[in-house]
Amino acid sequence: MAKYYHPQRDFYNKFKMTPPSTVSHGTEDNVLERMTKLKPTDWRMEGPGKLVAQTELGKLVQFVNPNLICKGTDEDGSPILAKIGV
């Protein structure tokens, strides 16, 4: 059976070097606290099933069931979707 090839580990073993230590960027909770939350505004439909909003970081695109249509936004800024033909 062939040996598993791991280029970085094999390089350090070949030259008898210790690999660099890894640096933790924080716990999952710390990362979630610092993450920028997108507050989309101006929701609109572009074609069947393509829902587009504008955020401070640019466009936010989501794909939804083509049987749904965007009727507006609620007080939180989320889109209000309704079935077509109901």
Number of C-alpha atoms within 10 A of each C-alpha: 3 4 5 6 8 8 9 10 12 11 12 13 12 9 8 9 10 9 11 7 6 6 6 6 8 9 8 8 9 10 11 11 9 8 9 9 10 12 14 19 18 13 21 18 18 11 9 13 16 16 21 20 19 16 15 11 10 10 12 16 15 11 12 14 12 13 12 18 21 16 14 14 15 9 6 9 14 15 21 13 15 13 12 10 7 4
